[in-house]
């Protein structure tokens, strides 16, 4: 369950970054939000969330 929460937290932080970028209209935040690092972190967060969810469902079934 904790792996799912880490992934969901990472995705929530990235969504907050995009919201803050739009709210403040800051060019520096826009460069950070659209950087390759943030894209890789989003993929890692999604993978952690899916893997954590699958492991949690596996514990419930097994």
N, CA, C and O atoms as a CHARMM CRD file, in Angstrom:
* protein
*
  248
    1    1 UNK  N      0.82300  -1.20600   0.00000 PROA 1      0.00000
    2    1 UNK  CA     0.00000   0.00000   0.00000 PROA 1      0.00000
    3    1 UNK  C      0.86100   1.26200   0.00000 PROA 1      0.00000
    4    1 UNK  O      0.48600   2.28300  -0.57700 PROA 1      0.00000
    5    2 UNK  N      2.01700   1.17900   0.65300 PROA 2      0.00000
    6    2 UNK  CA     2.85600   2.37300   0.73700 PROA 2      0.00000
    7    2 UNK  C      3.43800   2.75500  -0.63000 PROA 2      0.00000
    8    2 UNK  O      3.63900   3.93600  -0.91400 PROA 2      0.00000
    9    3 UNK  N      3.70800   1.74800  -1.47300 PROA 3      0.00000
   10    3 UNK  CA     4.22500   2.04200  -2.81200 PROA 3      0.00000
   11    3 UNK  C      3.18300   2.80600  -3.62600 PROA 3      0.00000
   12    3 UNK  O      3.51900   3.72500  -4.37200 PROA 3      0.00000
   13    4 UNK  N      1.92800   2.42100  -3.47900 PROA 4      0.00000
   14    4 UNK  CA     0.84100   3.13100  -4.15200 PROA 4      0.00000
   15    4 UNK  C      0.76500   4.57400  -3.66400 PROA 4      0.00000
   16    4 UNK  O      0.59200   5.49400  -4.46300 PROA 4      0.00000
   17    5 UNK  N      0.89100   4.76800  -2.37000 PROA 5      0.00000
   18    5 UNK  CA     0.81000   6.12300  -1.81600 PROA 5      0.00000
   19    5 UNK  C      1.97700   6.99400  -2.26200 PROA 5      0.00000
   20    5 UNK  O      1.80600   8.19400  -2.47800 PROA 5      0.00000
   21    6 UNK  N      3.14800   6.41100  -2.40000 PROA 6      0.00000
   22    6 UNK  CA     4.30600   7.16300  -2.89400 PROA 6      0.00000
   23    6 UNK  C      4.06400   7.61200  -4.33500 PROA 6      0.00000
   24    6 UNK  O      4.31800   8.76500  -4.68300 PROA 6      0.00000
   25    7 UNK  N      3.57400   6.70100  -5.16400 PROA 7      0.00000
   26    7 UNK  CA     3.28300   7.04900  -6.55500 PROA 7      0.00000
   27    7 UNK  C      2.19800   8.09600  -6.66700 PROA 7      0.00000
   28    7 UNK  O      2.31200   9.04200  -7.44700 PROA 7      0.00000
   29    8 UNK  N      1.13100   7.92300  -5.87600 PROA 8      0.00000
   30    8 UNK  CA     0.04700   8.90700  -5.90600 PROA 8      0.00000
   31    8 UNK  C      0.52200  10.26600  -5.39200 PROA 8      0.00000
   32    8 UNK  O      0.10800  11.30500  -5.90800 PROA 8      0.00000
   33    9 UNK  N      1.37600  10.26100  -4.39200 PROA 9      0.00000
   34    9 UNK  CA     1.91900  11.51600  -3.86800 PROA 9      0.00000
   35    9 UNK  C      2.79900  12.22500  -4.87900 PROA 9      0.00000
   36    9 UNK  O      2.75900  13.44900  -4.99900 PROA 9      0.00000
   37   10 UNK  N      3.59000  11.45800  -5.60000 PROA 10     0.00000
   38   10 UNK  CA     4.45100  12.04100  -6.63400 PROA 10     0.00000
   39   10 UNK  C      3.61900  12.65200  -7.75400 PROA 10     0.00000
   40   10 UNK  O      3.91400  13.75000  -8.22600 PROA 10     0.00000
   41   11 UNK  N      2.57900  11.93900  -8.18000 PROA 11     0.00000
   42   11 UNK  CA     1.70300  12.47800  -9.21900 PROA 11     0.00000
   43   11 UNK  C      0.95600  13.71300  -8.72500 PROA 11     0.00000
   44   11 UNK  O      0.75100  14.65700  -9.48800 PROA 11     0.00000
   45   12 UNK  N      0.54800  13.71700  -7.46000 PROA 12     0.00000
   46   12 UNK  CA    -0.13500  14.88300  -6.90200 PROA 12     0.00000
   47   12 UNK  C      0.80500  16.08900  -6.84500 PROA 12     0.00000
   48   12 UNK  O      0.38200  17.21900  -7.08800 PROA 12     0.00000
   49   13 UNK  N      2.06400  15.85400  -6.53000 PROA 13     0.00000
   50   13 UNK  CA     3.03600  16.95200  -6.49600 PROA 13     0.00000
   51   13 UNK  C      3.25400  17.53200  -7.89700 PROA 13     0.00000
   52   13 UNK  O      3.39300  18.74500  -8.05300 PROA 13     0.00000
   53   14 UNK  N      3.28300  16.67900  -8.89700 PROA 14     0.00000
   54   14 UNK  CA     3.45600  17.15800 -10.27100 PROA 14     0.00000
   55   14 UNK  C      2.22500  17.93900 -10.72400 PROA 14     0.00000
   56   14 UNK  O      2.35300  18.97400 -11.37900 PROA 14     0.00000
   57   15 UNK  N      1.03400  17.45000 -10.37800 PROA 15     0.00000
   58   15 UNK  CA    -0.18000  18.20700 -10.70300 PROA 15     0.00000
   59   15 UNK  C     -0.19800  19.55400  -9.98700 PROA 15     0.00000
   60   15 UNK  O     -0.64400  20.55200 -10.55500 PROA 15     0.00000
   61   16 UNK  N      0.27900  19.59100  -8.75400 PROA 16     0.00000
   62   16 UNK  CA     0.35300  20.85300  -8.02600 PROA 16     0.00000
   63   16 UNK  C      1.33500  21.81500  -8.68800 PROA 16     0.00000
   64   16 UNK  O      1.10500  23.02400  -8.71100 PROA 16     0.00000
   65   17 UNK  N      2.43200  21.27600  -9.22700 PROA 17     0.00000
   66   17 UNK  CA     3.39500  22.11600  -9.93900 PROA 17     0.00000
   67   17 UNK  C      2.75700  22.75500 -11.16500 PROA 17     0.00000
   68   17 UNK  O      2.96000  23.94200 -11.41800 PROA 17     0.00000
   69   18 UNK  N      1.98400  21.97900 -11.93400 PROA 18     0.00000
   70   18 UNK  CA     1.32600  22.53400 -13.11200 PROA 18     0.00000
   71   18 UNK  C      0.25500  23.55300 -12.72200 PROA 18     0.00000
   72   18 UNK  O      0.08500  24.56700 -13.39800 PROA 18     0.00000
   73   19 UNK  N     -0.46600  23.28200 -11.62900 PROA 19     0.00000
   74   19 UNK  CA    -1.48000  24.23700 -11.16800 PROA 19     0.00000
   75   19 UNK  C     -0.80600  25.54200 -10.75000 PROA 19     0.00000
   76   19 UNK  O     -1.28000  26.62900 -11.08100 PROA 19     0.00000
   77   20 UNK  N      0.29900  25.42700 -10.02400 PROA 20     0.00000
   78   20 UNK  CA     1.01100  26.60700  -9.55400 PROA 20     0.00000
   79   20 UNK  C      1.59300  27.39300 -10.72500 PROA 20     0.00000
   80   20 UNK  O      1.61300  28.62400 -10.70800 PROA 20     0.00000
   81   21 UNK  N      2.06500  26.67500 -11.74100 PROA 21     0.00000
   82   21 UNK  CA     2.59900  27.33500 -12.93900 PROA 21     0.00000
   83   21 UNK  C      1.52400  28.18400 -13.61000 PROA 21     0.00000
   84   21 UNK  O      1.77500  29.32200 -14.00500 PROA 21     0.00000
   85   22 UNK  N      0.32600  27.61800 -13.73600 PROA 22     0.00000
   86   22 UNK  CA    -0.76700  28.36900 -14.35700 PROA 22     0.00000
   87   22 UNK  C     -1.24000  29.51400 -13.48100 PROA 22     0.00000
   88   22 UNK  O     -1.59300  30.58300 -13.98000 PROA 22     0.00000
   89   23 UNK  N     -1.24700  29.29200 -12.19200 PROA 23     0.00000
   90   23 UNK  CA    -1.74200  30.31000 -11.25300 PROA 23     0.00000
   91   23 UNK  C     -0.80000  31.51900 -11.18600 PROA 23     0.00000
   92   23 UNK  O     -1.25300  32.66400 -11.18200 PROA 23     0.00000
   93   24 UNK  N      0.50000  31.26000 -11.13500 PROA 24     0.00000
   94   24 UNK  CA     1.46800  32.34700 -10.99000 PROA 24     0.00000
   95   24 UNK  C      1.95900  32.91100 -12.31700 PROA 24     0.00000
   96   24 UNK  O      2.50900  34.01200 -12.35800 PROA 24     0.00000
   97   25 UNK  N      1.76200  32.15600 -13.41700 PROA 25     0.00000
   98   25 UNK  CA     2.22900  32.54800 -14.73700 PROA 25     0.00000
   99   25 UNK  C      3.71600  32.89700 -14.72900 PROA 25     0.00000
  100   25 UNK  O      4.13900  33.92700 -15.25400 PROA 25     0.00000
  101   26 UNK  N      4.48600  32.01100 -14.12100 PROA 26     0.00000
  102   26 UNK  CA     5.92800  32.21800 -13.96700 PROA 26     0.00000
  103   26 UNK  C      6.67700  31.43400 -15.05000 PROA 26     0.00000
  104   26 UNK  O      6.49300  30.22200 -15.15700 PROA 26     0.00000
  105   27 UNK  N      7.51000  32.08900 -15.84600 PROA 27     0.00000
  106   27 UNK  CA     8.24700  31.38200 -16.90300 PROA 27     0.00000
  107   27 UNK  C      9.21700  30.32700 -16.35800 PROA 27     0.00000
  108   27 UNK  O      9.43400  29.28900 -16.98300 PROA 27     0.00000
  109   28 UNK  N      9.79200  30.60300 -15.19400 PROA 28     0.00000
  110   28 UNK  CA    10.71800  29.63800 -14.61100 PROA 28     0.00000
  111   28 UNK  C      9.99400  28.35400 -14.21600 PROA 28     0.00000
  112   28 UNK  O     10.51100  27.25700 -14.43000 PROA 28     0.00000
  113   29 UNK  N      8.80300  28.48600 -13.64200 PROA 29     0.00000
  114   29 UNK  CA     8.01400  27.30600 -13.30200 PROA 29     0.00000
  115   29 UNK  C      7.56300  26.55900 -14.55200 PROA 29     0.00000
  116   29 UNK  O      7.46500  25.33200 -14.54300 PROA 29     0.00000
  117   30 UNK  N      7.29200  27.29000 -15.61800 PROA 30     0.00000
  118   30 UNK  CA     6.90600  26.64200 -16.87500 PROA 30     0.00000
  119   30 UNK  C      8.05800  25.80600 -17.41900 PROA 30     0.00000
  120   30 UNK  O      7.84100  24.69300 -17.89900 PROA 30     0.00000
  121   31 UNK  N      9.28200  26.32700 -17.34800 PROA 31     0.00000
  122   31 UNK  CA    10.43900  25.55300 -17.80900 PROA 31     0.00000
  123   31 UNK  C     10.63400  24.30600 -16.96500 PROA 31     0.00000
  124   31 UNK  O     10.96600  23.24200 -17.48800 PROA 31     0.00000
  125   32 UNK  N     10.42900  24.43400 -15.65800 PROA 32     0.00000
  126   32 UNK  CA    10.56400  23.27200 -14.77200 PROA 32     0.00000
  127   32 UNK  C      9.46800  22.25800 -15.05200 PROA 32     0.00000
  128   32 UNK  O      9.73500  21.05900 -15.13400 PROA 32     0.00000
  129   33 UNK  N      8.22800  22.73300 -15.20200 PROA 33     0.00000
  130   33 UNK  CA     7.09000  21.83100 -15.38500 PROA 33     0.00000
  131   33 UNK  C      7.20000  21.03800 -16.67800 PROA 33     0.00000
  132   33 UNK  O      6.80600  19.87300 -16.72000 PROA 33     0.00000
  133   34 UNK  N      7.72100  21.64100 -17.72100 PROA 34     0.00000
  134   34 UNK  CA     7.82400  20.96900 -19.01200 PROA 34     0.00000
  135   34 UNK  C      9.19700  20.34900 -19.24700 PROA 34     0.00000
  136   34 UNK  O      9.54400  20.02800 -20.38400 PROA 34     0.00000
  137   35 UNK  N      9.97900  20.17800 -18.18800 PROA 35     0.00000
  138   35 UNK  CA    11.30800  19.59800 -18.35000 PROA 35     0.00000
  139   35 UNK  C     11.23300  18.07500 -18.45800 PROA 35     0.00000
  140   35 UNK  O     10.22700  17.45300 -18.11600 PROA 35     0.00000
  141   36 UNK  N     12.31100  17.51000 -18.93700 PROA 36     0.00000
  142   36 UNK  CA    12.39300  16.05600 -19.10400 PROA 36     0.00000
  143   36 UNK  C     12.38300  15.34900 -17.74900 PROA 36     0.00000
  144   36 UNK  O     11.84900  14.24600 -17.63000 PROA 36     0.00000
  145   37 UNK  N     12.95800  15.96600 -16.74700 PROA 37     0.00000
  146   37 UNK  CA    12.98500  15.37000 -15.41000 PROA 37     0.00000
  147   37 UNK  C     11.57600  15.17300 -14.85700 PROA 37     0.00000
  148   37 UNK  O     11.27600  14.12500 -14.28300 PROA 37     0.00000
  149   38 UNK  N     10.72300  16.16000 -15.02300 PROA 38     0.00000
  150   38 UNK  CA     9.35400  16.05800 -14.52400 PROA 38     0.00000
  151   38 UNK  C      8.58600  14.98600 -15.29700 PROA 38     0.00000
  152   38 UNK  O      7.76000  14.27800 -14.72200 PROA 38     0.00000
  153   39 UNK  N      8.85300  14.86400 -16.58500 PROA 39     0.00000
  154   39 UNK  CA     8.20800  13.81200 -17.37500 PROA 39     0.00000
  155   39 UNK  C      8.63400  12.43100 -16.88200 PROA 39     0.00000
  156   39 UNK  O      7.80900  11.52300 -16.78400 PROA 39     0.00000
  157   40 UNK  N      9.89500  12.27600 -16.57700 PROA 40     0.00000
  158   40 UNK  CA    10.37000  10.98800 -16.05800 PROA 40     0.00000
  159   40 UNK  C      9.81000  10.71800 -14.66600 PROA 40     0.00000
  160   40 UNK  O      9.47300   9.57700 -14.35000 PROA 40     0.00000
  161   41 UNK  N      9.70600  11.74300 -13.83500 PROA 41     0.00000
  162   41 UNK  CA     9.11900  11.56300 -12.50800 PROA 41     0.00000
  163   41 UNK  C      7.64300  11.19200 -12.60000 PROA 41     0.00000
  164   41 UNK  O      7.14600  10.41100 -11.78900 PROA 41     0.00000
  165   42 UNK  N      6.94300  11.74800 -13.58400 PROA 42     0.00000
  166   42 UNK  CA     5.52800  11.39000 -13.77400 PROA 42     0.00000
  167   42 UNK  C      5.39400   9.92600 -14.17700 PROA 42     0.00000
  168   42 UNK  O      4.50200   9.23100 -13.69100 PROA 42     0.00000
  169   43 UNK  N      6.26500   9.45400 -15.05300 PROA 43     0.00000
  170   43 UNK  CA     6.23900   8.04000 -15.43700 PROA 43     0.00000
  171   43 UNK  C      6.57300   7.14600 -14.25100 PROA 43     0.00000
  172   43 UNK  O      5.94700   6.10300 -14.06200 PROA 43     0.00000
  173   44 UNK  N      7.54700   7.54400 -13.46000 PROA 44     0.00000
  174   44 UNK  CA     7.90100   6.75500 -12.28100 PROA 44     0.00000
  175   44 UNK  C      6.75000   6.74300 -11.27500 PROA 44     0.00000
  176   44 UNK  O      6.45100   5.70400 -10.68600 PROA 44     0.00000
  177   45 UNK  N      6.10500   7.89000 -11.07900 PROA 45     0.00000
  178   45 UNK  CA     4.97200   7.94800 -10.16000 PROA 45     0.00000
  179   45 UNK  C      3.81600   7.07700 -10.61200 PROA 45     0.00000
  180   45 UNK  O      3.18400   6.40300  -9.79800 PROA 45     0.00000
  181   46 UNK  N      3.54000   7.08800 -11.90200 PROA 46     0.00000
  182   46 UNK  CA     2.47000   6.24100 -12.42800 PROA 46     0.00000
  183   46 UNK  C      2.82900   4.76400 -12.28000 PROA 46     0.00000
  184   46 UNK  O      1.97400   3.95000 -11.92900 PROA 46     0.00000
  185   47 UNK  N      4.07900   4.41800 -12.54400 PROA 47     0.00000
  186   47 UNK  CA     4.50500   3.02500 -12.40300 PROA 47     0.00000
  187   47 UNK  C      4.42800   2.57300 -10.95100 PROA 47     0.00000
  188   47 UNK  O      3.98400   1.46000 -10.67200 PROA 47     0.00000
  189   48 UNK  N      4.85800   3.43100 -10.01900 PROA 48     0.00000
  190   48 UNK  CA     4.76200   3.08700  -8.59500 PROA 48     0.00000
  191   48 UNK  C      3.31800   2.89900  -8.16900 PROA 48     0.00000
  192   48 UNK  O      3.00100   1.96800  -7.42700 PROA 48     0.00000
  193   49 UNK  N      2.44700   3.77400  -8.63200 PROA 49     0.00000
  194   49 UNK  CA     1.03700   3.67700  -8.25800 PROA 49     0.00000
  195   49 UNK  C      0.41200   2.39200  -8.78700 PROA 49     0.00000
  196   49 UNK  O     -0.31200   1.70900  -8.06200 PROA 49     0.00000
  197   50 UNK  N      0.68500   2.06100 -10.03300 PROA 50     0.00000
  198   50 UNK  CA     0.11400   0.84000 -10.62000 PROA 50     0.00000
  199   50 UNK  C      0.69800  -0.39700  -9.94900 PROA 50     0.00000
  200   50 UNK  O     -0.03700  -1.32700  -9.61600 PROA 50     0.00000
  201   51 UNK  N      2.00300  -0.41400  -9.74900 PROA 51     0.00000
  202   51 UNK  CA     2.63900  -1.55700  -9.11000 PROA 51     0.00000
  203   51 UNK  C      2.14300  -1.72800  -7.66900 PROA 51     0.00000
  204   51 UNK  O      1.86100  -2.84400  -7.23300 PROA 51     0.00000
  205   52 UNK  N      2.04100  -0.63300  -6.94800 PROA 52     0.00000
  206   52 UNK  CA     1.52700  -0.70500  -5.57900 PROA 52     0.00000
  207   52 UNK  C      0.10100  -1.19400  -5.52800 PROA 52     0.00000
  208   52 UNK  O     -0.26300  -1.96900  -4.64300 PROA 52     0.00000
  209   53 UNK  N     -0.71000  -0.75200  -6.46700 PROA 53     0.00000
  210   53 UNK  CA    -2.10300  -1.19800  -6.52400 PROA 53     0.00000
  211   53 UNK  C     -2.18500  -2.68900  -6.85300 PROA 53     0.00000
  212   53 UNK  O     -2.98200  -3.41400  -6.25700 PROA 53     0.00000
  213   54 UNK  N     -1.37000  -3.14300  -7.79300 PROA 54     0.00000
  214   54 UNK  CA    -1.35800  -4.56500  -8.13800 PROA 54     0.00000
  215   54 UNK  C     -0.87400  -5.43000  -6.97100 PROA 54     0.00000
  216   54 UNK  O     -1.43000  -6.49900  -6.71900 PROA 54     0.00000
  217   55 UNK  N      0.14400  -4.97700  -6.26900 PROA 55     0.00000
  218   55 UNK  CA     0.61600  -5.72500  -5.10700 PROA 55     0.00000
  219   55 UNK  C     -0.43000  -5.76300  -4.00000 PROA 55     0.00000
  220   55 UNK  O     -0.59900  -6.78400  -3.33300 PROA 55     0.00000
  221   56 UNK  N     -1.12100  -4.66400  -3.80800 PROA 56     0.00000
  222   56 UNK  CA    -2.16500  -4.60400  -2.78000 PROA 56     0.00000
  223   56 UNK  C     -3.33100  -5.53100  -3.12700 PROA 56     0.00000
  224   56 UNK  O     -3.86500  -6.21900  -2.25700 PROA 56     0.00000
  225   57 UNK  N     -3.71700  -5.54500  -4.38800 PROA 57     0.00000
  226   57 UNK  CA    -4.79900  -6.45200  -4.82800 PROA 57     0.00000
  227   57 UNK  C     -4.33800  -7.90200  -4.70500 PROA 57     0.00000
  228   57 UNK  O     -5.13100  -8.77000  -4.34000 PROA 57     0.00000
  229   58 UNK  N     -3.07300  -8.17200  -5.00300 PROA 58     0.00000
  230   58 UNK  CA    -2.53300  -9.51200  -4.85700 PROA 58     0.00000
  231   58 UNK  C     -2.55600  -9.99400  -3.41800 PROA 58     0.00000
  232   58 UNK  O     -2.80900 -11.17000  -3.15800 PROA 58     0.00000
  233   59 UNK  N     -2.29200  -9.08100  -2.47100 PROA 59     0.00000
  234   59 UNK  CA    -2.36800  -9.45200  -1.05200 PROA 59     0.00000
  235   59 UNK  C     -3.79800  -9.74200  -0.63300 PROA 59     0.00000
  236   59 UNK  O     -4.04300 -10.64300   0.16900 PROA 59     0.00000
  237   60 UNK  N     -4.73000  -8.99300  -1.16600 PROA 60     0.00000
  238   60 UNK  CA    -6.13200  -9.22000  -0.81000 PROA 60     0.00000
  239   60 UNK  C     -6.64700 -10.54500  -1.36600 PROA 60     0.00000
  240   60 UNK  O     -7.38900 -11.25900  -0.69200 PROA 60     0.00000
  241   61 UNK  N     -6.25500 -10.86800  -2.59100 PROA 61     0.00000
  242   61 UNK  CA    -6.71700 -12.09900  -3.22700 PROA 61     0.00000
  243   61 UNK  C     -6.02700 -13.32400  -2.62600 PROA 61     0.00000
  244   61 UNK  O     -6.66100 -14.35300  -2.39500 PROA 61     0.00000
  245   62 UNK  N     -4.71900 -13.20100  -2.37700 PROA 62     0.00000
  246   62 UNK  CA    -3.92600 -14.33800  -1.92300 PROA 62     0.00000
  247   62 UNK  C     -3.96200 -14.60100  -0.50200 PROA 62     0.00000
  248   62 UNK  O     -3.32100 -15.54100  -0.03300 PROA 62     0.00000
